[in-house]
Amino acid sequence: EFDPHEHPLITADLINDGIGDYAAEHGGKFPSDLKGLLPKYIPYEKITPSVLGMFSYRRFSPTSYELRFKDANNEEFSDIVFGKEGE
């Protein structure tokens, strides 16, 4: 059974897909925060607001964002980043 805590890369990919789906329905604009993705854009029961807290999300502009993992000390991982730069 899928556990987001044991599979953070898969979880990040699901969240990133949800961000893209949100943007597709909102004129290419990304959400202001990750909680706006639940449950419509991330329809997995196992991905809850507490799971979203495992990630750092920054929307730099309506068309630019960055999604990163956070470790147990709430520090961002710098080596794996999802995102899109604005146009």
C-alpha positions as CSV (number, residue, x, y, z in Angstrom):
1,E,0.0,0.0,0.0
2,F,1.2,3.5,-0.9
3,D,2.7,5.5,2.0
4,P,3.6,9.1,1.0
5,H,6.2,9.2,3.9
6,E,8.0,6.2,2.5
7,H,7.9,7.4,-1.1
8,P,8.6,11.1,-1.1
9,L,9.7,11.3,-4.8
10,I,6.5,9.7,-6.0
11,T,4.5,12.0,-3.6
12,A,6.3,15.0,-5.0
13,D,5.5,13.9,-8.5
14,L,1.8,13.5,-7.7
15,I,1.8,17.0,-6.1
16,N,3.6,18.4,-9.1
17,D,1.1,16.8,-11.4
18,G,-1.7,18.4,-9.3
19,I,0.0,21.8,-9.6
20,G,0.0,21.4,-13.4
21,D,-3.7,20.3,-13.4
22,Y,-4.6,23.3,-11.3
23,A,-2.8,25.6,-13.7
24,A,-4.5,24.0,-16.7
25,E,-7.9,25.0,-15.2
26,H,-6.8,28.4,-14.1
27,G,-5.4,30.0,-17.2
28,G,-1.8,28.8,-16.6
29,K,-1.6,30.3,-13.1
30,F,-0.3,28.1,-10.3
31,P,-2.0,27.9,-6.9
32,S,-0.9,30.3,-4.1
33,D,-0.4,27.3,-1.8
34,L,-0.6,23.5,-1.9
35,K,-3.7,23.1,0.3
36,G,-5.8,24.5,-2.7
37,L,-4.9,21.3,-4.5
38,L,-6.8,19.0,-2.2
39,P,-8.9,17.0,-3.0
40,K,-9.7,17.9,-6.6
41,Y,-6.2,18.1,-8.0
42,I,-4.6,15.5,-5.8
43,P,-7.3,12.9,-5.3
44,Y,-5.3,10.5,-3.2
45,E,-6.6,9.9,0.3
46,K,-3.1,9.3,1.6
47,I,-1.9,12.8,0.6
48,T,-3.2,15.0,3.4
49,P,-2.4,18.5,4.5
50,S,0.2,17.0,6.9
51,V,1.9,15.2,4.0
52,L,1.9,18.5,2.0
53,G,3.9,19.9,5.0
54,M,6.8,17.6,4.0
55,F,7.4,20.0,1.1
56,S,8.3,23.6,0.6
57,Y,6.3,25.4,-2.1
58,R,7.0,28.9,-3.3
59,R,5.0,30.6,-6.0
60,F,7.3,33.3,-7.3
61,S,4.7,34.7,-9.7
62,P,1.4,33.4,-11.1
63,T,3.4,31.4,-13.7
64,S,6.5,30.4,-11.7
65,Y,6.9,28.1,-8.7
66,E,9.3,25.8,-6.9
67,L,8.5,22.6,-5.0
68,R,11.2,21.0,-2.7
69,F,11.4,18.2,-0.2
70,K,12.0,19.1,3.5
71,D,13.9,16.9,5.8
72,A,13.1,15.9,9.4
73,N,14.6,19.2,10.6
74,N,12.4,21.2,8.2
75,E,15.4,22.0,6.1
76,E,14.9,22.1,2.3
77,F,16.7,19.5,0.1
78,S,18.6,21.4,-2.5
79,D,19.3,18.5,-4.9
80,I,15.7,17.7,-6.0
81,V,13.5,20.5,-7.2
82,F,10.3,20.5,-9.1
83,G,9.1,23.8,-10.7
84,K,8.5,26.0,-13.6
85,E,10.0,29.4,-14.4
86,G,7.6,32.1,-15.5
87,E,7.5,33.3,-19.1
